[in-house]
Amino acid sequence: MDFTLLELLKNSLVLINKTASIARFHKIETDGELIFQQFYSKVCFKTFLKKLKMNINLTI
C-alpha cells in the first residue's frame, strides 16, 4: 500500500511540474508578444511622425 501511495505522489508531482512548466512557457510567450507589439507600435509611430513632418514641410 505504501508503494502505491508513493507512486501516486510521484506521479502527482510530475503532473504539477509539467503544468507549471506549460504555464511558465505561455507567460514567456505572451510577454514576448507584448514586447513585439510595443516595439512595432513605436516603429509605426516614428514612421507616422516622419511622414507628418514631411507633409507639414511640404505645405509651408
N, CA, C, O and CB atoms as a CASP TS submission, in Angstrom:
PFRMAT TS
TARGET T0000
AUTHOR 0000-0000-0000
METHOD Language model
MODEL 1
PARENT N/A
ATOM      1  N   MET     1       0.826  -1.204   0.000  1.00  0.00           N
ATOM      2  CA  MET     1       0.000   0.000   0.000  1.00  0.00           C
ATOM      3  C   MET     1       0.869   1.266   0.000  1.00  0.00           C
ATOM      4  O   MET     1       0.560   2.235  -0.693  1.00  0.00           O
ATOM      5  CB  MET     1      -0.939   0.000   1.219  1.00  0.00           C
ATOM      6  N   ASP     2       1.952   1.249   0.778  1.00  0.00           N
ATOM      7  CA  ASP     2       2.839   2.409   0.826  1.00  0.00           C
ATOM      8  C   ASP     2       3.471   2.669  -0.534  1.00  0.00           C
ATOM      9  O   ASP     2       3.643   3.819  -0.939  1.00  0.00           O
ATOM     10  CB  ASP     2       3.930   2.207   1.882  1.00  0.00           C
ATOM     11  N   PHE     3       3.811   1.601  -1.230  1.00  0.00           N
ATOM     12  CA  PHE     3       4.425   1.739  -2.544  1.00  0.00           C
ATOM     13  C   PHE     3       3.459   2.418  -3.510  1.00  0.00           C
ATOM     14  O   PHE     3       3.865   3.293  -4.275  1.00  0.00           O
ATOM     15  CB  PHE     3       4.854   0.366  -3.088  1.00  0.00           C
ATOM     16  N   THR     4       2.204   2.029  -3.485  1.00  0.00           N
ATOM     17  CA  THR     4       1.202   2.611  -4.372  1.00  0.00           C
ATOM     18  C   THR     4       0.990   4.090  -4.042  1.00  0.00           C
ATOM     19  O   THR     4       0.880   4.919  -4.945  1.00  0.00           O
ATOM     20  CB  THR     4      -0.129   1.839  -4.263  1.00  0.00           C
ATOM     21  N   LEU     5       0.936   4.413  -2.772  1.00  0.00           N
ATOM     22  CA  LEU     5       0.766   5.805  -2.352  1.00  0.00           C
ATOM     23  C   LEU     5       1.974   6.643  -2.781  1.00  0.00           C
ATOM     24  O   LEU     5       1.826   7.778  -3.233  1.00  0.00           O
ATOM     25  CB  LEU     5       0.569   5.889  -0.819  1.00  0.00           C
ATOM     26  N   LEU     6       3.161   6.068  -2.633  1.00  0.00           N
ATOM     27  CA  LEU     6       4.374   6.765  -3.045  1.00  0.00           C
ATOM     28  C   LEU     6       4.384   7.013  -4.552  1.00  0.00           C
ATOM     29  O   LEU     6       4.741   8.105  -4.995  1.00  0.00           O
ATOM     30  CB  LEU     6       5.610   5.964  -2.636  1.00  0.00           C
ATOM     31  N   GLU     7       4.001   6.025  -5.332  1.00  0.00           N
ATOM     32  CA  GLU     7       3.926   6.179  -6.788  1.00  0.00           C
ATOM     33  C   GLU     7       2.895   7.240  -7.167  1.00  0.00           C
ATOM     34  O   GLU     7       3.127   8.045  -8.069  1.00  0.00           O
ATOM     35  CB  GLU     7       3.576   4.835  -7.457  1.00  0.00           C
ATOM     36  N   LEU     8       1.766   7.237  -6.480  1.00  0.00           N
ATOM     37  CA  LEU     8       0.716   8.223  -6.736  1.00  0.00           C
ATOM     38  C   LEU     8       1.234   9.637  -6.460  1.00  0.00           C
ATOM     39  O   LEU     8       0.975  10.559  -7.233  1.00  0.00           O
ATOM     40  CB  LEU     8      -0.530   7.926  -5.867  1.00  0.00           C
ATOM     41  N   LEU     9       1.960   9.800  -5.363  1.00  0.00           N
ATOM     42  CA  LEU     9       2.529  11.110  -5.035  1.00  0.00           C
ATOM     43  C   LEU     9       3.560  11.540  -6.074  1.00  0.00           C
ATOM     44  O   LEU     9       3.585  12.701  -6.482  1.00  0.00           O
ATOM     45  CB  LEU     9       3.170  11.081  -3.641  1.00  0.00           C
ATOM     46  N   LYS    10       4.408  10.611  -6.500  1.00  0.00           N
ATOM     47  CA  LYS    10       5.405  10.939  -7.527  1.00  0.00           C
ATOM     48  C   LYS    10       4.735  11.362  -8.828  1.00  0.00           C
ATOM     49  O   LYS    10       5.146  12.340  -9.451  1.00  0.00           O
ATOM     50  CB  LYS    10       6.330   9.741  -7.781  1.00  0.00           C
ATOM     51  N   ASN    11       3.720  10.639  -9.232  1.00  0.00           N
ATOM     52  CA  ASN    11       3.002  10.980 -10.466  1.00  0.00           C
ATOM     53  C   ASN    11       2.316  12.337 -10.350  1.00  0.00           C
ATOM     54  O   ASN    11       2.268  13.097 -11.317  1.00  0.00           O
ATOM     55  CB  ASN    11       1.966   9.899 -10.797  1.00  0.00           C
ATOM     56  N   SER    12       1.791  12.637  -9.177  1.00  0.00           N
ATOM     57  CA  SER    12       1.139  13.931  -8.965  1.00  0.00           C
ATOM     58  C   SER    12       2.149  15.065  -9.072  1.00  0.00           C
ATOM     59  O   SER    12       1.863  16.106  -9.662  1.00  0.00           O
ATOM     60  CB  SER    12       0.443  13.969  -7.596  1.00  0.00           C
ATOM     61  N   LEU    13       3.333  14.859  -8.497  1.00  0.00           N
ATOM     62  CA  LEU    13       4.370  15.891  -8.572  1.00  0.00           C
ATOM     63  C   LEU    13       4.826  16.114 -10.002  1.00  0.00           C
ATOM     64  O   LEU    13       5.059  17.253 -10.409  1.00  0.00           O
ATOM     65  CB  LEU    13       5.563  15.511  -7.702  1.00  0.00           C
ATOM     66  N   VAL    14       4.955  15.047 -10.764  1.00  0.00           N
ATOM     67  CA  VAL    14       5.345  15.178 -12.166  1.00  0.00           C
ATOM     68  C   VAL    14       4.289  15.968 -12.923  1.00  0.00           C
ATOM     69  O   VAL    14       4.623  16.847 -13.717  1.00  0.00           O
ATOM     70  CB  VAL    14       5.550  13.790 -12.814  1.00  0.00           C
ATOM     71  N   LEU    15       3.019  15.663 -12.683  1.00  0.00           N
ATOM     72  CA  LEU    15       1.923  16.371 -13.348  1.00  0.00           C
ATOM     73  C   LEU    15       1.928  17.854 -12.965  1.00  0.00           C
ATOM     74  O   LEU    15       1.734  18.717 -13.821  1.00  0.00           O
ATOM     75  CB  LEU    15       0.566  15.730 -12.984  1.00  0.00           C
ATOM     76  N   ILE    16       2.149  18.148 -11.687  1.00  0.00           N
ATOM     77  CA  ILE    16       2.192  19.544 -11.232  1.00  0.00           C
ATOM     78  C   ILE    16       3.359  20.274 -11.890  1.00  0.00           C
ATOM     79  O   ILE    16       3.206  21.411 -12.335  1.00  0.00           O
ATOM     80  CB  ILE    16       2.315  19.615  -9.687  1.00  0.00           C
ATOM     81  N   ASN    17       4.520  19.631 -11.954  1.00  0.00           N
ATOM     82  CA  ASN    17       5.686  20.258 -12.584  1.00  0.00           C
ATOM     83  C   ASN    17       5.444  20.520 -14.063  1.00  0.00           C
ATOM     84  O   ASN    17       5.824  21.572 -14.577  1.00  0.00           O
ATOM     85  CB  ASN    17       6.923  19.379 -12.408  1.00  0.00           C
ATOM     86  N   LYS    18       4.814  19.570 -14.751  1.00  0.00           N
ATOM     87  CA  LYS    18       4.521  19.764 -16.177  1.00  0.00           C
ATOM     88  C   LYS    18       3.557  20.929 -16.368  1.00  0.00           C
ATOM     89  O   LYS    18       3.735  21.749 -17.268  1.00  0.00           O
ATOM     90  CB  LYS    18       3.929  18.478 -16.793  1.00  0.00           C
ATOM     91  N   THR    19       2.538  20.997 -15.517  1.00  0.00           N
ATOM     92  CA  THR    19       1.556  22.076 -15.611  1.00  0.00           C
ATOM     93  C   THR    19       2.220  23.425 -15.349  1.00  0.00           C
ATOM     94  O   THR    19       1.947  24.399 -16.051  1.00  0.00           O
ATOM     95  CB  THR    19       0.400  21.846 -14.616  1.00  0.00           C
ATOM     96  N   ALA    20       3.087  23.485 -14.348  1.00  0.00           N
ATOM     97  CA  ALA    20       3.789  24.733 -14.039  1.00  0.00           C
ATOM     98  C   ALA    20       4.697  25.137 -15.199  1.00  0.00           C
ATOM     99  O   ALA    20       4.796  26.319 -15.528  1.00  0.00           O
ATOM    100  CB  ALA    20       4.613  24.586 -12.742  1.00  0.00           C
ATOM    101  N   SER    21       5.358  24.164 -15.816  1.00  0.00           N
ATOM    102  CA  SER    21       6.235  24.467 -16.949  1.00  0.00           C
ATOM    103  C   SER    21       5.440  25.010 -18.129  1.00  0.00           C
ATOM    104  O   SER    21       5.867  25.961 -18.784  1.00  0.00           O
ATOM    105  CB  SER    21       7.014  23.218 -17.373  1.00  0.00           C
ATOM    106  N   ILE    22       4.295  24.412 -18.399  1.00  0.00           N
ATOM    107  CA  ILE    22       3.448  24.869 -19.503  1.00  0.00           C
ATOM    108  C   ILE    22       2.951  26.286 -19.228  1.00  0.00           C
ATOM    109  O   ILE    22       2.954  27.135 -20.119  1.00  0.00           O
ATOM    110  CB  ILE    22       2.251  23.907 -19.713  1.00  0.00           C
ATOM    111  N   ALA    23       2.524  26.537 -17.992  1.00  0.00           N
ATOM    112  CA  ALA    23       2.035  27.874 -17.630  1.00  0.00           C
ATOM    113  C   ALA    23       3.151  28.907 -17.776  1.00  0.00           C
ATOM    114  O   ALA    23       2.911  30.015 -18.254  1.00  0.00           O
ATOM    115  CB  ALA    23       1.484  27.882 -16.182  1.00  0.00           C
ATOM    116  N   ARG    24       4.372  28.549 -17.365  1.00  0.00           N
ATOM    117  CA  ARG    24       5.504  29.474 -17.483  1.00  0.00           C
ATOM    118  C   ARG    24       5.830  29.725 -18.955  1.00  0.00           C
ATOM    119  O   ARG    24       6.132  30.853 -19.345  1.00  0.00           O
ATOM    120  CB  ARG    24       6.746  28.915 -16.744  1.00  0.00           C
ATOM    121  N   PHE    25       5.770  28.678 -19.764  1.00  0.00           N
ATOM    122  CA  PHE    25       6.027  28.837 -21.195  1.00  0.00           C
ATOM    123  C   PHE    25       5.026  29.807 -21.813  1.00  0.00           C
ATOM    124  O   PHE    25       5.405  30.676 -22.599  1.00  0.00           O
ATOM    125  CB  PHE    25       5.963  27.475 -21.911  1.00  0.00           C
ATOM    126  N   HIS    26       3.744  29.662 -21.459  1.00  0.00           N
ATOM    127  CA  HIS    26       2.722  30.553 -22.018  1.00  0.00           C
ATOM    128  C   HIS    26       2.942  31.991 -21.555  1.00  0.00           C
ATOM    129  O   HIS    26       2.722  32.931 -22.319  1.00  0.00           O
ATOM    130  CB  HIS    26       1.314  30.078 -21.615  1.00  0.00           C
ATOM    131  N   LYS    27       3.379  32.167 -20.297  1.00  0.00           N
ATOM    132  CA  LYS    27       3.655  33.521 -19.801  1.00  0.00           C
ATOM    133  C   LYS    27       4.813  34.138 -20.582  1.00  0.00           C
ATOM    134  O   LYS    27       4.741  35.300 -20.982  1.00  0.00           O
ATOM    135  CB  LYS    27       3.980  33.496 -18.281  1.00  0.00           C
ATOM    136  N   ILE    28       5.874  33.373 -20.799  1.00  0.00           N
ATOM    137  CA  ILE    28       7.023  33.875 -21.554  1.00  0.00           C
ATOM    138  C   ILE    28       6.607  34.206 -22.981  1.00  0.00           C
ATOM    139  O   ILE    28       7.015  35.228 -23.533  1.00  0.00           O
ATOM    140  CB  ILE    28       8.172  32.842 -21.554  1.00  0.00           C
ATOM    141  N   GLU    29       5.791  33.334 -23.577  1.00  0.00           N
ATOM    142  CA  GLU    29       5.319  33.563 -24.950  1.00  0.00           C
ATOM    143  C   GLU    29       4.492  34.842 -25.019  1.00  0.00           C
ATOM    144  O   GLU    29       4.656  35.643 -25.939  1.00  0.00           O
ATOM    145  CB  GLU    29       4.484  32.359 -25.451  1.00  0.00           C
ATOM    146  N   THR    30       3.601  35.032 -24.041  1.00  0.00           N
ATOM    147  CA  THR    30       2.761  36.229 -24.001  1.00  0.00           C
ATOM    148  C   THR    30       3.609  37.479 -23.797  1.00  0.00           C
ATOM    149  O   THR    30       3.374  38.501 -24.441  1.00  0.00           O
ATOM    150  CB  THR    30       1.712  36.113 -22.886  1.00  0.00           C
ATOM    151  N   ASP    31       4.599  37.402 -22.899  1.00  0.00           N
ATOM    152  CA  ASP    31       5.490  38.544 -22.679  1.00  0.00           C
ATOM    153  C   ASP    31       6.228  38.905 -23.966  1.00  0.00           C
ATOM    154  O   ASP    31       6.380  40.082 -24.292  1.00  0.00           O
ATOM    155  CB  ASP    31       6.501  38.234 -21.556  1.00  0.00           C
ATOM    156  N   GLY    32       6.681  37.892 -24.689  1.00  0.00           N
ATOM    157  CA  GLY    32       7.376  38.138 -25.956  1.00  0.00           C
ATOM    158  C   GLY    32       6.483  38.818 -26.971  1.00  0.00           C
ATOM    159  O   GLY    32       6.920  39.710 -27.697  1.00  0.00           O
ATOM    160  N   GLU    33       5.219  38.392 -27.021  1.00  0.00           N
ATOM    161  CA  GLU    33       4.272  39.018 -27.952  1.00  0.00           C
ATOM    162  C   GLU    33       4.036  40.476 -27.579  1.00  0.00           C
ATOM    163  O   GLU    33       3.962  41.338 -28.455  1.00  0.00           O
ATOM    164  CB  GLU    33       2.935  38.252 -27.965  1.00  0.00           C
ATOM    165  N   LEU    34       3.919  40.758 -26.284  1.00  0.00           N
ATOM    166  CA  LEU    34       3.703  42.140 -25.848  1.00  0.00           C
ATOM    167  C   LEU    34       4.909  43.018 -26.168  1.00  0.00           C
ATOM    168  O   LEU    34       4.753  44.165 -26.588  1.00  0.00           O
ATOM    169  CB  LEU    34       3.411  42.184 -24.345  1.00  0.00           C
ATOM    170  N   ILE    35       6.107  42.480 -25.971  1.00  0.00           N
ATOM    171  CA  ILE    35       7.319  43.238 -26.302  1.00  0.00           C
ATOM    172  C   ILE    35       7.346  43.547 -27.794  1.00  0.00           C
ATOM    173  O   ILE    35       7.668  44.667 -28.192  1.00  0.00           O
ATOM    174  CB  ILE    35       8.592  42.453 -25.890  1.00  0.00           C
ATOM    175  N   PHE    36       7.009  42.554 -28.623  1.00  0.00           N
ATOM    176  CA  PHE    36       6.985  42.774 -30.068  1.00  0.00           C
ATOM    177  C   PHE    36       5.951  43.830 -30.436  1.00  0.00           C
ATOM    178  O   PHE    36       6.226  44.701 -31.261  1.00  0.00           O
ATOM    179  CB  PHE    36       6.689  41.463 -30.807  1.00  0.00           C
ATOM    180  N   GLN    37       4.758  43.763 -29.832  1.00  0.00           N
ATOM    181  CA  GLN    37       3.709  44.741 -30.128  1.00  0.00           C
ATOM    182  C   GLN    37       4.155  46.149 -29.751  1.00  0.00           C
ATOM    183  O   GLN    37       3.909  47.098 -30.495  1.00  0.00           O
ATOM    184  CB  GLN    37       2.414  44.382 -29.384  1.00  0.00           C
ATOM    185  N   GLN    38       4.814  46.291 -28.595  1.00  0.00           N
ATOM    186  CA  GLN    38       5.292  47.610 -28.175  1.00  0.00           C
ATOM    187  C   GLN    38       6.351  48.129 -29.137  1.00  0.00           C
ATOM    188  O   GLN    38       6.324  49.299 -29.520  1.00  0.00           O
ATOM    189  CB  GLN    38       5.857  47.552 -26.746  1.00  0.00           C
ATOM    190  N   PHE    39       7.281  47.269 -29.527  1.00  0.00           N
ATOM    191  CA  PHE    39       8.328  47.661 -30.464  1.00  0.00           C
ATOM    192  C   PHE    39       7.716  48.071 -31.799  1.00  0.00           C
ATOM    193  O   PHE    39       8.084  49.101 -32.364  1.00  0.00           O
ATOM    194  CB  PHE    39       9.335  46.514 -30.665  1.00  0.00           C
ATOM    195  N   TYR    40       6.783  47.266 -32.302  1.00  0.00           N
ATOM    196  CA  TYR    40       6.148  47.539 -33.589  1.00  0.00           C
ATOM    197  C   TYR    40       5.379  48.855 -33.542  1.00  0.00           C
ATOM    198  O   TYR    40       5.426  49.638 -34.491  1.00  0.00           O
ATOM    199  CB  TYR    40       5.208  46.389 -33.982  1.00  0.00           C
ATOM    200  N   SER    41       4.668  49.102 -32.434  1.00  0.00           N
ATOM    201  CA  SER    41       3.898  50.346 -32.343  1.00  0.00           C
ATOM    202  C   SER    41       4.824  51.559 -32.289  1.00  0.00           C
ATOM    203  O   SER    41       4.493  52.609 -32.840  1.00  0.00           O
ATOM    204  CB  SER    41       2.985  50.323 -31.106  1.00  0.00           C
ATOM    205  N   LYS    42       5.984  51.430 -31.631  1.00  0.00           N
ATOM    206  CA  LYS    42       6.941  52.548 -31.602  1.00  0.00           C
ATOM    207  C   LYS    42       7.499  52.821 -32.990  1.00  0.00           C
ATOM    208  O   LYS    42       7.641  53.977 -33.389  1.00  0.00           O
ATOM    209  CB  LYS    42       8.093  52.250 -30.624  1.00  0.00           C
ATOM    210  N   VAL    43       7.814  51.764 -33.725  1.00  0.00           N
ATOM    211  CA  VAL    43       8.333  51.933 -35.086  1.00  0.00           C
ATOM    212  C   VAL    43       7.276  52.591 -35.968  1.00  0.00           C
ATOM    213  O   VAL    43       7.583  53.507 -36.731  1.00  0.00           O
ATOM    214  CB  VAL    43       8.763  50.568 -35.685  1.00  0.00           C
ATOM    215  N   CYS    44       6.039  52.128 -35.864  1.00  0.00           N
ATOM    216  CA  CYS    44       4.955  52.715 -36.666  1.00  0.00           C
ATOM    217  C   CYS    44       4.737  54.178 -36.298  1.00  0.00           C
ATOM    218  O   CYS    44       4.514  55.012 -37.176  1.00  0.00           O
ATOM    219  CB  CYS    44       3.647  51.923 -36.469  1.00  0.00           C
ATOM    220  N   PHE    45       4.801  54.492 -35.017  1.00  0.00           N
ATOM    221  CA  PHE    45       4.585  55.866 -34.577  1.00  0.00           C
ATOM    222  C   PHE    45       5.697  56.782 -35.088  1.00  0.00           C
ATOM    223  O   PHE    45       5.434  57.901 -35.527  1.00  0.00           O
ATOM    224  CB  PHE    45       4.504  55.930 -33.045  1.00  0.00           C
ATOM    225  N   LYS    46       6.944  56.299 -35.027  1.00  0.00           N
ATOM    226  CA  LYS    46       8.059  57.104 -35.544  1.00  0.00           C
ATOM    227  C   LYS    46       7.912  57.326 -37.045  1.00  0.00           C
ATOM    228  O   LYS    46       8.177  58.422 -37.538  1.00  0.00           O
ATOM    229  CB  LYS    46       9.409  56.423 -35.238  1.00  0.00           C
ATOM    230  N   THR    47       7.495  56.302 -37.767  1.00  0.00           N
ATOM    231  CA  THR    47       7.274  56.435 -39.209  1.00  0.00           C
ATOM    232  C   THR    47       6.166  57.445 -39.480  1.00  0.00           C
ATOM    233  O   THR    47       6.276  58.267 -40.389  1.00  0.00           O
ATOM    234  CB  THR    47       6.921  55.069 -39.838  1.00  0.00           C
ATOM    235  N   PHE    48       5.106  57.379 -38.694  1.00  0.00           N
ATOM    236  CA  PHE    48       3.994  58.318 -38.828  1.00  0.00           C
ATOM    237  C   PHE    48       4.465  59.749 -38.593  1.00  0.00           C
ATOM    238  O   PHE    48       4.103  60.659 -39.339  1.00  0.00           O
ATOM    239  CB  PHE    48       2.867  57.962 -37.848  1.00  0.00           C
ATOM    240  N   LEU    49       5.278  59.945 -37.547  1.00  0.00           N
ATOM    241  CA  LEU    49       5.777  61.294 -37.255  1.00  0.00           C
ATOM    242  C   LEU    49       6.651  61.829 -38.383  1.00  0.00           C
ATOM    243  O   LEU    49       6.567  63.007 -38.730  1.00  0.00           O
ATOM    244  CB  LEU    49       6.564  61.294 -35.948  1.00  0.00           C
ATOM    245  N   LYS    50       7.491  60.965 -38.957  1.00  0.00           N
ATOM    246  CA  LYS    50       8.339  61.396 -40.077  1.00  0.00           C
ATOM    247  C   LYS    50       7.489  61.818 -41.267  1.00  0.00           C
ATOM    248  O   LYS    50       7.759  62.844 -41.892  1.00  0.00           O
ATOM    249  CB  LYS    50       9.304  60.270 -40.492  1.00  0.00           C
ATOM    250  N   LYS    51       6.461  61.032 -41.583  1.00  0.00           N
ATOM    251  CA  LYS    51       5.582  61.374 -42.707  1.00  0.00           C
ATOM    252  C   LYS    51       4.818  62.656 -42.419  1.00  0.00           C
ATOM    253  O   LYS    51       4.633  63.490 -43.305  1.00  0.00           O
ATOM    254  CB  LYS    51       4.599  60.228 -42.997  1.00  0.00           C
ATOM    255  N   LEU    52       4.380  62.809 -41.192  1.00  0.00           N
ATOM    256  CA  LEU    52       3.655  64.015 -40.803  1.00  0.00           C
ATOM    257  C   LEU    52       4.560  65.239 -40.925  1.00  0.00           C
ATOM    258  O   LEU    52       4.136  66.284 -41.419  1.00  0.00           O
ATOM    259  CB  LEU    52       3.117  63.885 -39.362  1.00  0.00           C
ATOM    260  N   LYS    53       5.793  65.107 -40.479  1.00  0.00           N
ATOM    261  CA  LYS    53       6.753  66.212 -40.572  1.00  0.00           C
ATOM    262  C   LYS    53       7.019  66.568 -42.031  1.00  0.00           C
ATOM    263  O   LYS    53       7.116  67.745 -42.376  1.00  0.00           O
ATOM    264  CB  LYS    53       8.073  65.846 -39.863  1.00  0.00           C
ATOM    265  N   MET    54       7.139  65.554 -42.889  1.00  0.00           N
ATOM    266  CA  MET    54       7.355  65.813 -44.317  1.00  0.00           C
ATOM    267  C   MET    54       6.155  66.532 -44.919  1.00  0.00           C
ATOM    268  O   MET    54       6.325  67.445 -45.727  1.00  0.00           O
ATOM    269  CB  MET    54       7.620  64.496 -45.074  1.00  0.00           C
ATOM    270  N   ASN    55       4.960  66.139 -44.540  1.00  0.00           N
ATOM    271  CA  ASN    55       3.751  66.782 -45.061  1.00  0.00           C
ATOM    272  C   ASN    55       3.652  68.227 -44.596  1.00  0.00           C
ATOM    273  O   ASN    55       3.232  69.097 -45.358  1.00  0.00           O
ATOM    274  CB  ASN    55       2.505  66.009 -44.628  1.00  0.00           C
ATOM    275  N   ILE    56       4.030  68.484 -43.366  1.00  0.00           N
ATOM    276  CA  ILE    56       3.993  69.855 -42.849  1.00  0.00           C
ATOM    277  C   ILE    56       5.001  70.715 -43.603  1.00  0.00           C
ATOM    278  O   ILE    56       4.700  71.853 -43.963  1.00  0.00           O
ATOM    279  CB  ILE    56       4.288  69.881 -41.323  1.00  0.00           C
ATOM    280  N   ASN    57       6.192  70.177 -43.844  1.00  0.00           N
ATOM    281  CA  ASN    57       7.218  70.926 -44.578  1.00  0.00           C
ATOM    282  C   ASN    57       6.779  71.207 -46.016  1.00  0.00           C
ATOM    283  O   ASN    57       7.113  72.255 -46.568  1.00  0.00           O
ATOM    284  CB  ASN    57       8.545  70.153 -44.577  1.00  0.00           C
ATOM    285  N   LEU    58       6.046  70.297 -46.618  1.00  0.00           N
ATOM    286  CA  LEU    58       5.589  70.494 -47.993  1.00  0.00           C
ATOM    287  C   LEU    58       4.507  71.566 -48.083  1.00  0.00           C
ATOM    288  O   LEU    58       4.425  72.281 -49.081  1.00  0.00           O
ATOM    289  CB  LEU    58       5.066  69.184 -48.563  1.00  0.00           C
ATOM    290  N   THR    59       3.683  71.680 -47.053  1.00  0.00           N
ATOM    291  CA  THR    59       2.583  72.641 -47.092  1.00  0.00           C
ATOM    292  C   THR    59       3.015  74.044 -46.698  1.00  0.00           C
ATOM    293  O   THR    59       2.294  75.007 -46.957  1.00  0.00           O
ATOM    294  CB  THR    59       1.472  72.185 -46.187  1.00  0.00           C
ATOM    295  N   ILE    60       4.166  74.172 -46.083  1.00  0.00           N
ATOM    296  CA  ILE    60       4.623  75.504 -45.637  1.00  0.00           C
ATOM    297  C   ILE    60       5.315  76.239 -46.751  1.00  0.00           C
ATOM    298  O   ILE    60       5.764  77.369 -46.560  1.00  0.00           O
ATOM    299  CB  ILE    60       5.566  75.387 -44.440  1.00  0.00           C
TER
END
